[in-house]
Amino acid sequence: MLIAGTVAGSNNLNASGVTGANTATVTAAAPASGTTVYVRAFSKLNGVWYSND
């Protein structure tokens, strides 16, 4: 799962959901030039979710 937002921990640009696929796509329009985008990727291992910023 992948989330992307303009504030750390937010998903106002994308929340991919759990699809079982190995890819995720940001679906919202890109923010204004110079705006920081924060991305957090989640992975599930042995039933436990882990996040990576």
Backbone as CSV, one residue per row, in Angstrom:
resi,resn,N_x,N_y,N_z,CA_x,CA_y,CA_z,C_x,C_y,C_z
1,MET,0.855,-1.163,0.000,0.000,0.000,0.000,0.902,1.228,0.000
2,LEU,0.436,2.288,-0.631,1.208,3.516,-0.742,0.288,4.696,-0.469
3,ILE,0.763,5.651,0.332,0.020,6.891,0.521,0.939,8.054,0.166
4,ALA,0.354,9.129,-0.366,1.118,10.320,-0.717,0.299,11.540,-0.346
5,GLY,0.966,12.540,0.198,0.268,13.752,0.601,1.197,14.933,0.706
6,THR,0.612,16.098,0.896,1.404,17.323,1.019,1.776,17.630,2.470
7,VAL,1.306,16.802,3.399,1.656,16.892,4.815,2.095,15.497,5.246
8,ALA,3.150,15.396,6.031,3.642,14.091,6.474,2.523,13.270,7.109
9,GLY,2.352,12.042,6.648,1.332,11.152,7.193,-0.037,11.298,6.566
10,SER,-0.222,12.291,5.677,-1.539,12.491,5.068,-1.650,11.693,3.766
11,ASN,-2.874,11.582,3.263,-3.083,10.897,1.984,-3.954,11.740,1.057
12,ASN,-3.773,13.067,1.100,-4.614,13.940,0.284,-4.282,13.880,-1.210
13,LEU,-3.190,13.218,-1.580,-2.884,13.030,-2.997,-3.214,11.620,-3.462
14,ASN,-3.036,10.640,-2.603,-3.275,9.260,-3.008,-3.314,8.342,-1.801
15,ALA,-4.146,7.346,-1.882,-4.124,6.208,-0.966,-4.429,4.998,-1.825
16,SER,-3.411,4.195,-2.097,-3.559,3.137,-3.082,-4.471,2.006,-2.630
17,GLY,-4.626,1.835,-1.321,-5.412,0.699,-0.842,-4.612,-0.576,-0.965
18,VAL,-5.174,-1.642,-0.480,-4.503,-2.935,-0.515,-5.044,-3.698,-1.712
19,THR,-4.195,-3.889,-2.707,-4.656,-4.537,-3.937,-4.004,-5.884,-4.178
20,GLY,-2.925,-6.167,-3.481,-2.185,-7.388,-3.742,-1.209,-7.233,-4.896
21,ALA,-1.267,-6.102,-5.581,-0.356,-5.841,-6.698,0.988,-5.360,-6.162
22,ASN,1.977,-5.437,-6.992,3.315,-4.988,-6.610,3.576,-3.551,-7.025
23,THR,2.554,-2.842,-7.510,2.724,-1.467,-7.952,1.625,-0.588,-7.382
24,ALA,1.871,0.705,-7.331,0.870,1.685,-6.905,1.045,2.925,-7.768
25,THR,-0.025,3.658,-7.977,0.000,4.839,-8.828,-0.601,6.030,-8.100
26,VAL,0.077,7.167,-8.130,-0.473,8.398,-7.576,-1.496,8.920,-8.580
27,THR,-2.739,9.090,-8.138,-3.825,9.412,-9.061,-4.241,10.874,-9.060
28,ALA,-3.823,11.642,-8.092,-4.203,13.059,-8.029,-3.242,13.898,-8.861
29,ALA,-3.685,15.081,-9.216,-2.816,16.007,-9.942,-1.639,16.403,-9.061
30,ALA,-0.528,16.656,-9.677,0.654,17.076,-8.926,0.392,18.427,-8.274
31,PRO,0.910,18.647,-7.066,0.716,19.940,-6.402,1.553,21.025,-7.091
32,ALA,1.353,22.249,-6.658,2.065,23.391,-7.229,3.578,23.181,-7.151
33,SER,4.277,23.756,-8.096,5.730,23.661,-8.158,6.348,24.101,-6.830
34,GLY,7.283,23.326,-6.345,7.965,23.656,-5.102,7.312,23.075,-3.861
35,THR,6.117,22.461,-4.005,5.430,21.854,-2.872,6.063,20.508,-2.549
36,THR,6.359,20.281,-1.292,6.917,19.001,-0.867,5.836,17.936,-0.892
37,VAL,6.175,16.749,-1.394,5.266,15.603,-1.398,5.874,14.530,-0.507
38,TYR,5.093,14.047,0.452,5.522,13.000,1.367,4.896,11.676,0.926
39,VAL,5.703,10.626,0.927,5.222,9.306,0.508,5.541,8.294,1.599
40,ARG,4.581,7.441,1.880,4.782,6.366,2.848,4.352,5.057,2.199
41,ALA,5.259,4.112,2.162,4.965,2.787,1.613,4.761,1.818,2.772
42,PHE,3.758,0.985,2.642,3.473,-0.039,3.645,3.720,-1.416,3.051
43,SER,4.234,-2.306,3.857,4.383,-3.694,3.433,3.883,-4.593,4.551
44,LYS,3.406,-5.755,4.180,2.867,-6.699,5.160,3.724,-7.952,5.136
45,LEU,4.253,-8.305,6.294,5.114,-9.465,6.421,4.617,-10.312,7.581
46,ASN,4.256,-11.537,7.301,3.735,-12.458,8.331,2.573,-11.860,9.108
47,GLY,1.680,-11.145,8.384,0.484,-10.592,8.997,0.678,-9.285,9.733
48,VAL,1.886,-8.720,9.719,2.175,-7.474,10.423,2.488,-6.386,9.396
49,TRP,1.829,-5.203,9.520,2.070,-4.083,8.621,3.260,-3.263,9.094
50,TYR,4.115,-2.878,8.152,5.282,-2.034,8.408,5.204,-0.830,7.464
51,SER,5.648,0.334,7.927,5.650,1.510,7.054,7.073,2.003,6.850
52,ASN,7.271,2.590,5.668,8.576,3.168,5.304,8.318,4.541,4.701
53,ASP,8.978,5.563,5.267,8.816,6.929,4.746,9.889,7.192,3.712
